[in-house]
Amino acid sequence: MGEIICPICRYLEYADFDTVVFTLGYPRKDDLSRRMEFTVSDISIDCGRPEWGAEPDKAYFVIKLGERIRHKGDKFGVSLSDLEK
């Protein structure tokens, strides 16, 4: 378990994650052409960005992505820099 000092509740525990997976729809487990996997470089609690749809002055988990993990059969043409735009 990890822990963060939350600006609102002062303390919060959460499960540690090494990777995060984004999927296009609900692909079969072996359909890597519809999955993107990234390492997690950091998890924090911060206020969200209203221009992305967050409510002002509300705390959100912020998951910072690291390197993309490529798999054989991976056909996504999206890079991390494309996602940050």
Secondary structure, DSSP 8 states (H G I E B T S, - for coil): -EEE--TTTS-EEE---SEEEEESSS--TT-GGGEEEEEEEEEEEEE--GGGT--TT-EEEEEEEEEEE--TT------HHHHT-
